[in-house]
Amino acid sequence: MQWLTEGLRQVMATADTRAPRLWLGLALRVLERACAMAPFFLGFFWLGDPASGNQGLAQSASPGWLAVGLLALLMVQLLCSHFGQLNTFLGGYQLMHGYRRSLLDHVGRLPLGALRRERIGQLGERLTEDVKRIESIFTHVLAELLAALSVPLMFMLVLVWVDWRLTLALLVTLPLAFAMLNLLSGFFLAVGRRKQQGFLEAAGLLVEFIGGLRTLRLFDRAEPWRTRLDCQFRAIERHSLGVEAWAGSAIQLYRICIDMSLALMLAVAAWLAATSQLSALSWMLFALVANRLLDPLLDAAAYLSELRGLAQAQTRLQELMQLPEVQEPLAPASLHGHRVVFRNVGLRYPGQAQWALQGVEFVVEEGQMVAIVGPSGAGKSSLLHLLARFHDPQQGSIELGGVDLRQIRLEQLYQQSSFVFQDVQLFDGSVLDNLCLAKPEASLEEVVEVCRQTCCDEFIRSLPEGYDTRIGENGQRLSGGERQRLSIARALLKDAPILLLDEATASVDPLAQYEIQRGLSQLAQGRTLIVVAHRLGTVCHADLILVLEGGCVVERGRHEQLLAEDGLYAELWRRQQAG
Ligand SMILES: Nc1ncnc2c1ncn2[C@@H]1O[C@H](COP(=O)(O)OP(=O)(O)OP(=O)(O)O)[C@@H](O)[C@H]1O
């Protein structure tokens, strides 16, 4: 049972709420069950049984008191049931609200690079289905389990006092029943884990399948993917049957043990009665309550399987909680300008033998434009991702305004810088909503002005509802070039002193590219600009061009200087001019 207490403890430690109503609710539910059982014992003590030393309350109190006692028990039971359920639900949902909030806070503080490694479908499944599984434990199962275990134990003590021999007969097979249940639930747990893994795999595959359906269809690969999914669904079916089989057989064996204990109690009672050692009243009490005490234990056995599910879900969420968060200082740093300095920076992605970047050193003075060029896979995007703290470098350091990036709060860093990445992210809202994400307080005139300068205004006005047109999930109702122009406009609207652009104009036609470039040059005046570019023509006026190859800076200088050196840059330039 340590896995259970540990799982519950972890959920409560993770949640940022304490939910005392849950504990009150659980206590009331236990009391409710005890009240349901108590009338049998009240009747027994009322009537009295001289054989077991019980004189009987009926001797000294009027029958009216029995009626009052029974009525009081009924009332307490009803009240406990109502307030117990109310508080368990309220407390349970409150606790889970806190748990969800903590999980989301944690995911929000994960390095963006770590999030990109997660399969979106699996992450979504964990954050929704696993959390729902844990929630049902707190709101429904825990109270039942506590009552099912504690109430029989409480009354068993009374039964021991009434007749220890019958109680022993009733309990003797229980250890065997629990041992078997424990053994079988080990197998059950393993199949359950495989089933859940199957669900996670299927969720990951499904999201990728739906997201990539266009590509898969165009390459005529949709069918093999459907076959993969079908295999996954078949595996889930197989594991689900396994879960049912193990859970079913565990419960059946448990039930047989319990039935054996009833038969044993009957045999012991027969022997005691034959030797005149058992009073009719004691026997009646045992006959009435034996099943009522053992059945909840059977229910508890069934809940145990659900609780195993909690343990598995909690383990998966705990793994997520253990991913290291971005380390941030508590107080904002005081930056001295916006000079960017890379000092001997080295980056190696987790699980990779090769360094993606090595020994990278350069300085970008405030207000300068620096271009990063080089062949595909040279490390250009990685360098920009370091500035956005997707990852931290394993070697060297990066400074902004004289402060190490790790000593700057993310909030502060993102206030100082604006990013346009290769993979544009837009949201299912209006064009205006998407633009104002960068600056919620921006006026419409301000937005329109930036859009004009980044060649967006014309196409936005041609949309059915202009700036109020909804653009669909990730802007799917727009063309690639339009999406990219919107993301540039959004970055510029933010009006941050540092602009980081990764292939910003890659999917824009040459004419629009020229126009955007012109707009960018105007808007970028006075800002520090770091641009990753494939088309060298867009950056030949940069103050500094860094040429990357194999993760290292192999050349640096201005356009003319690099052409004169006749190295990799000159070769790339010649190729592009010829093509
Ligand atoms: N998340 C990641 N995990 C592991 N390796 C990565 C990851 N991202 C990039 N890499 C590797 O790091 C190297 C540099 O990649 P990067 O994307 O920075 O190159 P790039 O110069 O921007 O390429 P391109 O011009 O094609 O976009 C490549 O070998 C790439 O395979």
The ligand as a Tripos MOL2 file, in Angstrom:
@<TRIPOS>MOLECULE
LIG
   31    33     1     0     0
SMALL
NO_CHARGES

@<TRIPOS>ATOM
      1 N1         16.0730   19.5730  -30.9940 N.pl3     1 LIG1
      2 C1         17.1430   19.0050  -31.5490 C.ar      1 LIG1
      3 N2         17.5980   17.8420  -31.0730 N.ar      1 LIG1
      4 C2         18.6790   17.2650  -31.6050 C.ar      1 LIG1
      5 N3         19.3910   17.7750  -32.6170 N.ar      1 LIG1
      6 C3         18.9930   18.9500  -33.1380 C.ar      1 LIG1
      7 C4         17.8470   19.6150  -32.6420 C.ar      1 LIG1
      8 N4         17.6920   20.7560  -33.3500 N.ar      1 LIG1
      9 C5         18.7000   20.7960  -34.2540 C.ar      1 LIG1
     10 N5         19.4760   19.7070  -34.1300 N.ar      1 LIG1
     11 C6         20.6860   19.4060  -34.8880 C.3       1 LIG1
     12 O1         21.5900   20.4940  -34.7000 O.3       1 LIG1
     13 C7         22.2360   20.8240  -35.9160 C.3       1 LIG1
     14 C8         22.0150   22.2930  -36.2610 C.3       1 LIG1
     15 O2         20.6310   22.4660  -36.5230 O.3       1 LIG1
     16 P1         20.0170   23.8920  -36.8650 P.3       1 LIG1
     17 O3         18.5770   23.7340  -37.0340 O.co2     1 LIG1
     18 O4         20.4980   24.8640  -35.8660 O.co2     1 LIG1
     19 O5         20.7090   24.1920  -38.2640 O.3       1 LIG1
     20 P2         20.3900   25.3570  -39.3020 P.3       1 LIG1
     21 O6         21.7010   25.8870  -39.7270 O.co2     1 LIG1
     22 O7         19.4190   26.3260  -38.7420 O.co2     1 LIG1
     23 O8         19.7120   24.5190  -40.4600 O.3       1 LIG1
     24 P3         18.6550   25.0120  -41.5550 P.3       1 LIG1
     25 O9         19.2960   26.1150  -42.3360 O.co2     1 LIG1
     26 O10        18.4490   23.7970  -42.3800 O.co2     1 LIG1
     27 O11        17.4350   25.4460  -40.8230 O.co2     1 LIG1
     28 C9         21.6890   19.8780  -36.9820 C.3       1 LIG1
     29 O12        22.6060   18.8200  -37.1200 O.3       1 LIG1
     30 C10        20.3940   19.3530  -36.3760 C.3       1 LIG1
     31 O13        20.1710   18.0300  -36.7840 O.3       1 LIG1
@<TRIPOS>BOND
     1     1     2 1
     2     2     3 ar
     3     2     7 ar
     4     3     4 ar
     5     4     5 ar
     6     5     6 ar
     7     6     7 ar
     8     6    10 ar
     9     7     8 ar
    10     8     9 ar
    11     9    10 ar
    12    10    11 1
    13    11    12 1
    14    11    30 1
    15    12    13 1
    16    13    14 1
    17    13    28 1
    18    14    15 1
    19    15    16 1
    20    16    17 2
    21    16    18 1
    22    16    19 1
    23    19    20 1
    24    20    21 2
    25    20    22 1
    26    20    23 1
    27    23    24 1
    28    24    25 2
    29    24    26 1
    30    24    27 1
    31    28    29 1
    32    28    30 1
    33    30    31 1
@<TRIPOS>SUBSTRUCTURE
     1 LIG1         1 GROUP 0 **** ****
